[in-house]
Amino acid sequence: MAVIGDEIIISGDAHFAEPADLFQTRLPRRLRDKAPHAIKTPEGEFWISGPNLKNPVAGSTGGCQSDDFATAIKKGYDGAPKSVWDPAERLKEQDRDTVSAEVLYSSWGLFLFGMEDDELRAECFTAFNDWAGEYCSDYPNRLKGIGMCDVTDVATAVQHLEQIKRLGLNGALIHSSPVDERPYYFDFYDPIWKAAAELELPLTMHILTGAKGKGMLRYSDQREDGLPVQEFGSVHYLTRVVVEVQVSLGNMIASGVFDRHPNLKIVLAETDVGWWPHFIYRLNHLRGDDKNSPTKSKPTGPQQRPTGDYFKNNIYATVQFESDTLRIAVEECGADRFMWASDYPHMDCFYPEDRDLVRRILATGFSDEDAAFIVRDTAAALYGIDISALMAPAGV
């Protein structure tokens, strides 16, 4: 049993929220009439990012402030804590939650990956990155911002990566599932992988960021309030949302991306981790790397090593609630692959009781060393957090 006393805890996946007028004020003037924006309706406040791209504001900005999602939707931005766009307030929230540092992702910007307009999407990412850099600049050791990178066009993607590095951000969010006609096994993406590795920027695939309306949006029927029909939405979330990331990752491994770019790092965010051992076993089995595989010949193709090697050297994941399945994944790949995540301020976060959640997750079957990686050391090493400069939480 790992003991989580007053140890420093770092969240590997939390969120800030773009101000409602971010794109109306920061996009080139020629694009502002098409800018993503928030609207208020009788059902609540929503983000409109394009045709059929409607999402409730509350889930990403102030969900933690309400026990009832319907009520949160009604409040919209008015129900959001100041910390989602005020970094000084963010530190106060961290102190209250006894979390010492956070890796921060966009909120409703996640859905911008689904936009059809390539130019508009790319410019929105550029505008977001500028804002995110400003947000994190005063507290760079406690606020580790992740920028957004549009891989639809190679030159644009490299420009985004260079911008992200220049602004002092610490990683880049890419499409969890690219356009259908160009999966991640295409060598089209090699200049992007090369740039990310050379710039030492981990690339994240976060759920709900599929290209051209994929993710939660393309396949899931929506109600008037912008939420998926519950009966179908939960099954869709259980299957397609995570499977899209698995397909993207599998394509990268099988096509030799990590063999050509051994320093490339990929983070899987909010995808759960219990599937890792089975995914590794299955791909090894099909390749003939598994001792019980019916494949008798030596594995051929671009992938040069057993699948588990890539998970142990190039791939990381955030984990929020899993315990038993996390333990199995740790046994397979090592604790230094995993980062606990609060998901603050979204609806399913435990703020301000995240330390209690961490204690429950690690209560059985984890050593103190494993726990240290999961709650602190993995994120610190990956994102350059100076643990010695962080103060131990008070009042624990």
C-alpha positions in Angstrom: 0.0 0.0 0.0 1.4 3.3 -1.1 1.2 6.1 1.5 0.1 9.4 0.1 0.7 11.8 3.0 1.9 15.4 2.3 3.8 14.4 -0.9 3.8 16.8 -3.8 1.1 15.9 -6.3 1.1 16.9 -10.0 -1.9 16.6 -12.3 -0.9 15.4 -15.8 -4.1 16.5 -17.4 -6.2 19.5 -16.3 -7.8 22.3 -18.3 -8.0 26.0 -18.7 -10.8 27.6 -20.7 -10.6 30.0 -23.5 -12.3 33.3 -22.8 -15.6 33.5 -24.7 -14.4 36.3 -27.0 -10.9 34.8 -27.7 -11.3 34.1 -31.4 -13.4 37.2 -32.1 -10.5 39.3 -30.7 -7.4 37.3 -31.8 -8.2 35.9 -35.2 -7.2 37.8 -38.4 -10.0 40.3 -39.1 -11.0 38.5 -42.4 -12.0 35.4 -40.4 -13.7 36.9 -37.4 -17.2 36.6 -38.8 -16.7 32.8 -38.9 -15.0 32.6 -35.5 -16.1 30.0 -33.0 -18.2 31.7 -30.4 -20.4 31.2 -27.4 -24.2 31.6 -27.6 -26.9 31.7 -25.0 -30.1 29.8 -25.6 -33.1 28.9 -23.4 -31.4 25.5 -22.9 -28.1 27.1 -21.7 -24.8 28.4 -23.1 -23.1 26.6 -26.0 -20.0 26.8 -28.2 -20.6 27.0 -31.9 -17.6 25.9 -33.9 -19.3 25.3 -37.2 -22.2 23.4 -38.7 -23.3 20.6 -36.4 -20.5 21.5 -33.9 -22.4 22.5 -30.8 -21.2 21.8 -27.3 -22.3 22.9 -23.9 -20.0 25.4 -22.2 -20.5 24.1 -18.7 -18.8 20.7 -19.3 -15.5 22.3 -19.9 -15.5 25.5 -17.9 -17.6 25.2 -14.7 -18.8 21.7 -14.4 -16.9 21.2 -11.1 -19.0 24.0 -9.6 -22.3 22.2 -9.9 -23.7 18.8 -8.9 -26.3 18.9 -11.8 -25.1 19.1 -15.4 -28.3 20.6 -16.6 -28.0 23.4 -14.1 -24.4 23.9 -15.1 -25.3 24.2 -18.7 -27.8 26.9 -17.8 -25.1 28.9 -16.0 -22.5 28.5 -18.8 -19.6 30.9 -18.4 -21.3 32.6 -15.5 -20.8 29.4 -13.5 -17.1 29.0 -14.3 -14.4 29.6 -11.6 -12.2 32.5 -12.3 -9.2 30.2 -12.4 -10.0 28.9 -15.8 -8.8 32.1 -17.4 -7.0 33.8 -14.5 -3.6 32.1 -13.6 -3.3 33.8 -10.2 -6.7 32.4 -9.3 -5.5 29.0 -10.6 -2.7 28.8 -8.1 -5.2 29.4 -5.3 -7.3 26.5 -6.6 -4.2 24.3 -6.7 -3.4 25.2 -3.1 -7.0 24.4 -2.0 -6.8 21.1 -3.8 -3.3 20.4 -2.5 -2.1 19.9 -6.1 1.2 21.6 -6.7 1.4 21.8 -10.5 -0.7 21.0 -13.5 -0.4 20.2 -17.1 -3.0 22.3 -18.9 -5.0 21.5 -22.0 -7.6 23.5 -23.9 -11.2 23.1 -23.1 -13.6 23.8 -25.9 -10.6 24.1 -28.2 -10.7 20.3 -28.2 -13.7 20.4 -30.4 -12.0 22.8 -32.9 -10.2 19.8 -34.2 -13.5 18.7 -35.7 -13.9 21.9 -37.8 -14.1 21.5 -41.6 -12.5 24.8 -42.5 -8.7 24.2 -42.6 -7.6 27.8 -42.6 -10.0 28.8 -39.8 -8.9 25.8 -37.7 -5.2 26.6 -38.1 -5.7 30.2 -37.2 -7.7 29.3 -34.2 -4.9 27.1 -33.0 -2.4 29.9 -33.5 -4.6 32.3 -31.5 -5.1 29.8 -28.7 -1.4 29.1 -28.4 -0.7 32.8 -28.0 -3.3 33.1 -25.2 -2.1 29.9 -23.5 1.5 31.1 -23.5 0.4 34.3 -21.8 -1.6 32.4 -19.2 1.3 30.2 -18.2 4.1 32.8 -18.5 4.1 34.1 -14.9 4.1 30.7 -13.2 6.0 28.4 -15.6 6.9 25.8 -13.0 3.3 25.3 -11.8 1.4 25.8 -15.0 2.6 23.7 -17.9 0.6 24.6 -20.9 0.0 22.4 -23.9 -0.5 24.1 -27.2 -2.5 23.0 -30.2 -1.0 21.7 -33.5 -2.9 21.2 -36.7 -1.4 18.2 -38.6 -3.7 18.5 -41.6 -0.9 20.5 -43.3 2.7 19.7 -42.7 4.0 23.3 -43.0 1.3 24.6 -40.6 2.0 21.8 -38.1 5.7 22.7 -38.0 4.9 26.4 -37.6 2.6 25.5 -34.7 5.3 23.4 -33.0 7.8 26.2 -33.4 5.4 28.7 -32.0 4.6 26.4 -29.1 8.3 26.0 -28.3 8.9 29.8 -28.7 6.1 30.6 -26.3 7.5 28.4 -23.6 4.6 25.9 -23.7 5.5 22.3 -23.0 3.8 20.0 -25.5 1.4 19.9 -28.4 -2.1 18.5 -28.8 -2.7 16.8 -32.2 -5.7 15.1 -33.8 -6.5 11.9 -32.0 -7.7 10.6 -35.3 -6.6 12.3 -38.6 -8.5 12.7 -41.8 -9.8 9.4 -43.1 -7.9 9.5 -46.3 -4.5 9.9 -44.5 -4.0 7.8 -41.4 -1.0 8.1 -39.2 0.9 5.4 -41.0 1.5 7.7 -44.0 5.0 9.1 -44.2 3.3 12.4 -45.0 3.6 13.1 -41.2 7.3 12.3 -40.8 8.4 16.0 -40.9 6.0 16.6 -38.0 7.3 13.7 -36.0 10.8 14.9 -36.7 10.1 18.5 -35.6 8.4 17.4 -32.4 11.3 15.1 -31.4 13.9 17.8 -32.2 12.0 20.4 -30.3 11.5 18.0 -27.4 7.8 18.5 -27.4 5.6 15.6 -26.4 2.6 15.2 -28.6 -0.8 14.4 -27.0 -3.7 12.6 -28.4 -6.7 13.5 -26.2 -10.1 12.0 -26.6 -12.7 14.0 -28.7 -10.1 15.6 -31.0 -10.8 13.6 -34.2 -10.5 15.4 -37.5 -13.4 16.7 -39.5 -16.2 16.0 -37.0 -15.0 12.7 -35.7 -14.7 11.9 -32.1 -17.8 12.4 -30.1 -19.5 14.4 -32.9 -19.7 12.5 -36.2 -21.2 9.3 -35.0 -23.3 10.3 -32.0 -26.8 11.6 -32.2 -27.3 14.9 -30.3 -30.2 16.3 -28.4 -31.2 19.9 -28.5 -28.9 20.8 -25.6 -25.9 19.6 -27.5 -25.4 16.4 -25.5 -25.4 12.9 -27.1 -28.5 10.8 -26.8 -27.7 9.0 -23.5 -28.4 5.4 -24.6 -26.2 5.7 -27.6 -23.8 8.3 -26.3 -22.5 6.1 -23.5 -21.8 3.1 -25.8 -20.2 5.4 -28.4 -18.0 6.9 -25.7 -17.1 3.4 -24.5 -16.1 2.2 -27.9 -15.4 4.7 -30.8 -13.9 7.5 -28.7 -11.0 5.4 -27.3 -10.8 3.1 -30.3 -9.9 6.1 -32.6 -6.9 6.7 -30.4 -5.9 3.1 -30.4 -6.1 2.9 -34.2 -3.9 6.0 -34.5 -1.3 4.7 -32.1 -1.3 1.2 -33.7 -0.7 2.8 -37.1 2.2 4.7 -35.8 3.8 1.7 -34.1 3.2 -0.7 -37.1 4.5 1.8 -39.7 7.8 2.3 -37.8 7.2 5.9 -36.7 9.0 5.3 -33.4 11.9 3.4 -35.1 12.5 6.4 -37.4 12.0 8.9 -34.6 13.2 7.2 -31.4 13.0 10.4 -29.4 9.3 11.1 -30.3 7.0 11.0 -27.2 3.3 10.5 -27.4 0.9 11.1 -24.5 -2.6 9.5 -24.5 -5.0 11.7 -22.4 -8.3 10.5 -21.0 -8.2 7.3 -22.9 -7.9 5.0 -19.8 -5.0 2.5 -19.5 -6.5 -0.9 -18.7 -6.4 -1.8 -22.4 -2.6 -1.4 -22.7 -1.6 -5.0 -21.8 -4.1 -6.5 -24.2 -3.2 -4.2 -27.0 0.4 -5.0 -26.6 -0.3 -8.8 -26.5 -2.6 -8.6 -29.5 -0.3 -6.7 -31.8 2.7 -9.0 -30.7 0.5 -12.0 -31.4 -0.4 -10.9 -34.9 3.2 -10.0 -35.7 4.6 -13.3 -34.4 6.4 -11.7 -31.4 4.3 -13.7 -29.0 5.6 -17.1 -28.1 2.1 -18.6 -28.6 1.5 -16.9 -31.9 0.7 -19.2 -34.9 2.9 -17.0 -37.1 6.1 -19.1 -37.5 8.2 -16.7 -39.6 10.2 -13.9 -38.2 8.2 -10.6 -38.0 8.7 -8.3 -41.1 7.7 -4.8 -41.9 8.6 -1.3 -40.7 8.0 -2.2 -37.0 11.4 -3.3 -35.7 10.7 -4.2 -32.1 8.0 -5.9 -30.0 5.1 -3.6 -29.3 5.8 -3.4 -25.6 9.2 -1.7 -26.2 7.4 1.4 -27.7 5.1 1.6 -24.7 8.0 1.5 -22.4 10.1 4.1 -24.2 7.9 6.4 -26.3 4.3 6.3 -24.9 2.7 7.8 -21.8 -0.8 8.1 -20.5 -2.9 10.0 -18.0 -5.1 8.1 -15.6 -7.9 9.5 -13.5 -10.0 6.8 -11.8 -8.5 3.4 -12.5 -6.9 1.3 -9.8 -6.8 -2.5 -10.5 -6.5 -2.0 -14.2 -3.8 0.6 -13.7 -1.8 -1.8 -11.5 -1.9 -4.4 -14.3 -0.7 -1.8 -16.8 2.1 -0.7 -14.4 3.2 -4.4 -14.1 3.4 -4.6 -17.9 5.0 -1.3 -18.8 6.4 0.4 -15.6 5.0 3.2 -13.4 7.0 5.8 -15.2 4.6 5.7 -18.1 1.6 7.0 -16.2 0.4 10.3 -14.8 -2.5 10.8 -12.5 -4.8 13.5 -13.8 -7.5 15.6 -12.1 -9.3 16.8 -15.3 -10.1 20.0 -13.4 -12.5 21.8 -13.9 -14.6 19.4 -15.9 -17.6 17.6 -14.6 -15.9 14.4 -13.5 -13.2 16.0 -11.4 -13.0 15.5 -7.6 -11.8 19.0 -6.8 -11.2 20.0 -4.0 -10.7 16.4 -2.8 -8.3 15.1 -5.3 -5.8 13.9 -2.7 -8.4 11.6 -1.2 -9.1 10.2 -4.7 -5.4 9.6 -5.2 -5.2 7.8 -1.9 -8.1 5.5 -2.9 -6.6 4.7 -6.3 -3.2 3.7 -4.9 -4.5 2.1 -1.7 -3.7 -1.5 -2.8 -1.0 -3.1 -4.9 1.3 -0.1 -5.5 4.7 0.5 -4.0 5.7 3.9 -2.7 8.1 4.1 -5.7 5.3 3.4 -8.2 3.0 5.9 -6.5 5.7 8.6 -6.7 5.9 8.1 -10.5 2.2 8.2 -11.0 1.4 11.2 -8.9 4.5 13.3 -9.5 7.7 12.0 -11.1 6.5 11.0 -14.5 4.9 14.4 -15.2 7.8 16.2 -13.7 10.3 14.4 -16.0 8.2 14.7 -19.1 7.4 18.3 -18.8 10.4 19.7 -17.0 8.8 20.5 -13.6 11.4 21.4 -11.0 10.0 19.5 -8.0 12.5 21.1 -5.6 11.0 24.5 -6.4 7.5 23.4 -5.5 6.3 23.9 -1.9 4.8 20.9 -0.1 1.0 21.5 0.3 -0.2 23.0 3.5 -2.9 21.6 5.7 -2.7 18.0 4.5 
